[in-house]
């Protein structure tokens, strides 16, 4: 795990230590992430490494309830202030992903720029229960920075390679020089257009009947 002192320094520096609210890149990344969600509405989401709640705020437009798991109490404090109007829809938990495991199932799991802070064993453990959530029906969304960062244990591309190993090929997403956003839907789920009646199902005959 990245040295906890790194996060202490970041939160001591600012209430927006990674510039989530200041940078166009960050705002655009969140908009792309929410736009890529393959369902109009989710009932319950798990957000890993929710930090100051910037992404949480936008996810609430598409999710009824969100369980936010964040390592640093300061991040949770800032997020609570940001999301005070939606406090009945957001549950915060201060926890370390090295040892944490979910005690319930969700229909959406969001891991945005968090998994590459984990060492090999905790990463394998987290990927194991993410796979279990996925097999139980959860859509998994992974978002990762693609440039080198000293504090990261893995590159963003390596994280997505490992996710593909345990979840199979992503069903959608977005990638450019800076960021990878991938959506992993449960097996057998048809495309958004098919579910909306705009395209024929793979199980339909040639005429769509």
VEXDREN-908126 format. One record per residue (C-alpha): x, z, y; residue in one letter; residue number from 0. Coordinates in nm, 4 decimals, m for minus. Example, Ala and Ser with C-alpha at 12.3 -4.5 7.8 and 13.67 -1.06 7.14 Angstrom:
2
<<1.2300 0.7800 m0.4500> 'A' 0>
<<1.3670 0.7140 m0.1060> 'S' 1>
//
This chain:
209
<<0.0000 0.0000 0.0000> 'X' 0>
<<0.1194 m0.0754 0.3512> 'X' 1>
<<0.2605 0.2408 0.5122> 'X' 2>
<<m0.0338 0.4363 0.6636> 'X' 3>
<<0.1861 0.4969 0.9692> 'X' 4>
<<0.1336 0.1295 1.0563> 'X' 5>
<<m0.2399 0.1855 1.0974> 'X' 6>
<<m0.1761 0.5088 1.2892> 'X' 7>
<<0.0387 0.3171 1.5372> 'X' 8>
<<m0.2159 0.0378 1.5711> 'X' 9>
<<m0.5085 0.2697 1.6440> 'X' 10>
<<m0.2990 0.4856 1.8789> 'X' 11>
<<m0.2271 0.1747 2.0831> 'X' 12>
<<m0.5822 0.0558 2.1481> 'X' 13>
<<m0.9499 0.0791 2.0543> 'X' 14>
<<m0.9189 m0.2906 1.9653> 'X' 15>
<<m0.5782 m0.2883 1.7926> 'X' 16>
<<m0.5974 m0.6396 1.6437> 'X' 17>
<<m0.7728 m0.7989 1.9403> 'X' 18>
<<m1.0972 m0.8627 1.7534> 'X' 19>
<<m1.2928 m0.8704 2.0789> 'X' 20>
<<m1.0258 m1.0267 2.3001> 'X' 21>
<<m0.9218 m1.3396 2.1107> 'X' 22>
<<m1.1230 m1.6588 2.0732> 'X' 23>
<<m0.9607 m1.7022 1.7307> 'X' 24>
<<m1.1161 m1.3762 1.6117> 'X' 25>
<<m1.4614 m1.4530 1.7525> 'X' 26>
<<m1.4543 m1.8005 1.5978> 'X' 27>
<<m1.3391 m1.6613 1.2615> 'X' 28>
<<m1.6342 m1.4211 1.2513> 'X' 29>
<<m1.8787 m1.6964 1.3451> 'X' 30>
<<m1.7383 m1.9220 1.0719> 'X' 31>
<<m1.7615 m1.6404 0.8185> 'X' 32>
<<m2.1246 m1.5621 0.8931> 'X' 33>
<<m2.2153 m1.9326 0.9112> 'X' 34>
<<m2.0649 m1.9851 0.5636> 'X' 35>
<<m2.2922 m1.7273 0.3994> 'X' 36>
<<m2.4931 m1.9224 0.1410> 'X' 37>
<<m2.8178 m1.7285 0.1761> 'X' 38>
<<m3.0373 m1.6704 0.4785> 'X' 39>
<<m3.0654 m1.3011 0.3986> 'X' 40>
<<m2.8896 m1.0403 0.1864> 'X' 41>
<<m3.0312 m0.7000 0.1016> 'X' 42>
<<m2.7165 m0.4894 0.0666> 'X' 43>
<<m2.3537 m0.5620 0.1487> 'X' 44>
<<m2.0231 m0.3886 0.0900> 'X' 45>
<<m1.7640 m0.4531 0.3607> 'X' 46>
<<m1.4068 m0.3565 0.2726> 'X' 47>
<<m1.1766 m0.2619 0.5580> 'X' 48>
<<m1.4489 m0.2752 0.8215> 'X' 49>
<<m1.2156 m0.1485 1.0962> 'X' 50>
<<m1.3864 m0.1404 1.4393> 'X' 51>
<<m1.7077 m0.3023 1.3170> 'X' 52>
<<m1.6674 m0.6382 1.4907> 'X' 53>
<<m1.7566 m0.8377 1.1793> 'X' 54>
<<m2.0109 m0.5774 1.0690> 'X' 55>
<<m2.2015 m0.6344 1.3916> 'X' 56>
<<m2.2433 m1.0041 1.3162> 'X' 57>
<<m2.3160 m0.9540 0.9471> 'X' 58>
<<m2.6139 m0.7393 1.0456> 'X' 59>
<<m2.7899 m1.0562 1.1603> 'X' 60>
<<m2.8024 m1.1630 0.7940> 'X' 61>
<<m2.7885 m0.8377 0.5954> 'X' 62>
<<m3.0426 m0.5548 0.5744> 'X' 63>
<<m2.7958 m0.2752 0.4937> 'X' 64>
<<m2.4163 m0.2564 0.4999> 'X' 65>
<<m2.1850 m0.0031 0.3364> 'X' 66>
<<m1.8575 m0.0037 0.5319> 'X' 67>
<<m1.5443 0.1319 0.3643> 'X' 68>
<<m1.2531 0.1863 0.6035> 'X' 69>
<<m0.9163 0.3580 0.5587> 'X' 70>
<<m0.8739 0.4998 0.9090> 'X' 71>
<<m1.1158 0.7518 1.0664> 'X' 72>
<<m1.0456 0.6067 1.4104> 'X' 73>
<<m1.1747 0.2678 1.3004> 'X' 74>
<<m1.4966 0.4299 1.1782> 'X' 75>
<<m1.5332 0.6242 1.5036> 'X' 76>
<<m1.5061 0.3043 1.7094> 'X' 77>
<<m1.7425 0.1183 1.4764> 'X' 78>
<<m2.0038 0.3946 1.4985> 'X' 79>
<<m2.0081 0.3599 1.8769> 'X' 80>
<<m2.0348 m0.0172 1.8549> 'X' 81>
<<m2.3199 m0.0079 1.6039> 'X' 82>
<<m2.5150 0.2936 1.7304> 'X' 83>
<<m2.8316 0.0838 1.7723> 'X' 84>
<<m2.8152 m0.0082 1.4019> 'X' 85>
<<m2.7012 0.3280 1.2683> 'X' 86>
<<m2.9925 0.3403 1.0229> 'X' 87>
<<m2.8688 0.0188 0.8590> 'X' 88>
<<m2.4965 0.0981 0.8323> 'X' 89>
<<m2.3297 0.3586 0.6123> 'X' 90>
<<m1.9657 0.4411 0.6830> 'X' 91>
<<m1.7187 0.5837 0.4359> 'X' 92>
<<m1.3565 0.6747 0.5077> 'X' 93>
<<m1.1686 0.5929 0.1884> 'X' 94>
<<m0.8480 0.4426 0.0535> 'X' 95>
<<m0.8908 0.1291 m0.1584> 'X' 96>
<<m0.5995 0.2448 m0.3737> 'X' 97>
<<m0.8375 0.4845 m0.5506> 'X' 98>
<<m1.1880 0.3960 m0.4288> 'X' 99>
<<m1.4478 0.2305 m0.6507> 'X' 100>
<<m1.8099 0.1444 m0.5703> 'X' 101>
<<m2.0827 0.3654 m0.7105> 'X' 102>
<<m2.3568 0.1045 m0.6800> 'X' 103>
<<m2.4073 m0.2715 m0.6885> 'X' 104>
<<m2.4457 m0.5049 m0.3913> 'X' 105>
<<m2.5606 m0.8617 m0.3472> 'X' 106>
<<m2.2779 m0.9340 m0.0993> 'X' 107>
<<m1.9156 m0.8143 m0.1008> 'X' 108>
<<m1.7018 m0.8975 0.2038> 'X' 109>
<<m1.3224 m0.8573 0.1962> 'X' 110>
<<m1.1909 m0.9732 0.5318> 'X' 111>
<<m0.8156 m0.9391 0.5886> 'X' 112>
<<m0.7753 m0.6288 0.3763> 'X' 113>
<<m0.6651 m0.7075 0.0195> 'X' 114>
<<m0.3152 m0.8182 0.1164> 'X' 115>
<<m0.2310 m0.4630 0.2254> 'X' 116>
<<m0.2535 m0.3414 m0.1370> 'X' 117>
<<0.0362 m0.3125 m0.3806> 'X' 118>
<<0.0158 m0.4852 m0.7188> 'X' 119>
<<m0.1589 m0.2143 m0.9214> 'X' 120>
<<m0.4247 m0.1207 m0.6616> 'X' 121>
<<m0.4858 m0.4907 m0.5945> 'X' 122>
<<m0.5445 m0.5597 m0.9639> 'X' 123>
<<m0.7778 m0.2608 m0.9781> 'X' 124>
<<m0.9755 m0.3769 m0.6731> 'X' 125>
<<m0.9992 m0.7306 m0.8089> 'X' 126>
<<m1.1355 m0.5835 m1.1317> 'X' 127>
<<m1.4314 m0.4099 m0.9723> 'X' 128>
<<m1.4885 m0.7025 m0.7318> 'X' 129>
<<m1.5196 m0.9176 m1.0447> 'X' 130>
<<m1.7655 m0.6657 m1.1910> 'X' 131>
<<m1.9767 m0.6819 m0.8743> 'X' 132>
<<m1.9646 m1.0616 m0.8911> 'X' 133>
<<m2.0727 m1.0667 m1.2565> 'X' 134>
<<m2.3611 m0.8352 m1.1628> 'X' 135>
<<m2.4830 m1.0935 m0.9106> 'X' 136>
<<m2.2873 m1.0385 m0.5895> 'X' 137>
<<m2.1709 m1.3194 m0.3657> 'X' 138>
<<m1.8086 m1.2489 m0.2685> 'X' 139>
<<m1.6685 m1.3545 0.0688> 'X' 140>
<<m1.2918 m1.3406 0.1263> 'X' 141>
<<m1.1268 m1.4055 0.4617> 'X' 142>
<<m0.7494 m1.4012 0.5100> 'X' 143>
<<m0.4856 m1.4837 0.7702> 'X' 144>
<<m0.2413 m1.7482 0.6446> 'X' 145>
<<0.0683 m1.6703 0.8546> 'X' 146>
<<0.3422 m1.4251 0.7457> 'X' 147>
<<0.3017 m1.0611 0.8521> 'X' 148>
<<0.5680 m0.8011 0.7728> 'X' 149>
<<0.3112 m0.5359 0.6797> 'X' 150>
<<0.1287 m0.7569 0.4296> 'X' 151>
<<0.2220 m0.7179 0.0635> 'X' 152>
<<0.0924 m1.0678 m0.0169> 'X' 153>
<<0.0227 m1.3901 0.1659> 'X' 154>
<<m0.3365 m1.4820 0.2335> 'X' 155>
<<m0.2986 m1.7846 0.0067> 'X' 156>
<<m0.1791 m1.5639 m0.2813> 'X' 157>
<<m0.4815 m1.3376 m0.2404> 'X' 158>
<<m0.7128 m1.6368 m0.2686> 'X' 159>
<<m0.5255 m1.7674 m0.5721> 'X' 160>
<<m0.5788 m1.4328 m0.7437> 'X' 161>
<<m0.9437 m1.4226 m0.6454> 'X' 162>
<<m0.9897 m1.7669 m0.7994> 'X' 163>
<<m0.8305 m1.6384 m1.1214> 'X' 164>
<<m1.0858 m1.3584 m1.1576> 'X' 165>
<<m1.3941 m1.5161 m0.9950> 'X' 166>
<<m1.3489 m1.8885 m1.0742> 'X' 167>
<<m1.3492 m2.1650 m0.8137> 'X' 168>
<<m1.4998 m2.0958 m0.4721> 'X' 169>
<<m1.8321 m2.2658 m0.4060> 'X' 170>
<<m1.7659 m2.3151 m0.0359> 'X' 171>
<<m1.5828 m2.1978 0.2705> 'X' 172>
<<m1.3415 m2.3117 0.5376> 'X' 173>
<<m0.9649 m2.3483 0.5694> 'X' 174>
<<m0.7247 m2.4443 0.8450> 'X' 175>
<<m0.3642 m2.3634 0.9347> 'X' 176>
<<m0.4546 m2.0083 1.0357> 'X' 177>
<<m0.7277 m1.8785 0.8080> 'X' 178>
<<m0.8933 m1.9209 0.4695> 'X' 179>
<<m1.2597 m1.8309 0.4229> 'X' 180>
<<m1.3913 m1.8649 0.0686> 'X' 181>
<<m1.7350 m1.8020 m0.0787> 'X' 182>
<<m1.7667 m1.7143 m0.4470> 'X' 183>
<<m2.1259 m1.7324 m0.5679> 'X' 184>
<<m2.2438 m1.6013 m0.9054> 'X' 185>
<<m2.2409 m1.8434 m1.1974> 'X' 186>
<<m2.5407 m2.0731 m1.2188> 'X' 187>
<<m2.6459 m2.0407 m0.8559> 'X' 188>
<<m2.7496 m2.3765 m0.7147> 'X' 189>
<<m2.6459 m2.5094 m0.3753> 'X' 190>
<<m2.8147 m2.4158 m0.0495> 'X' 191>
<<m2.9724 m2.7622 m0.0221> 'X' 192>
<<m3.1119 m2.7429 m0.3760> 'X' 193>
<<m3.2554 m2.3971 m0.3130> 'X' 194>
<<m3.4130 m2.5287 0.0074> 'X' 195>
<<m3.5706 m2.8206 m0.1769> 'X' 196>
<<m3.3608 m3.0804 0.0048> 'X' 197>
<<m3.1603 m3.1986 m0.2967> 'X' 198>
<<m3.2422 m3.2323 m0.6670> 'X' 199>
<<m3.1410 m2.9601 m0.9081> 'X' 200>
<<m2.8751 m3.0383 m1.1664> 'X' 201>
<<m3.1363 m2.9481 m1.4274> 'X' 202>
<<m3.3838 m3.2079 m1.2963> 'X' 203>
<<m3.4162 m3.5506 m1.4487> 'X' 204>
<<m3.2954 m3.8677 m1.2727> 'X' 205>
<<m3.6119 m3.8798 m1.0631> 'X' 206>
<<m3.5809 m3.5137 m0.9631> 'X' 207>
<<m3.8777 m3.4225 m1.1856> 'X' 208>
//
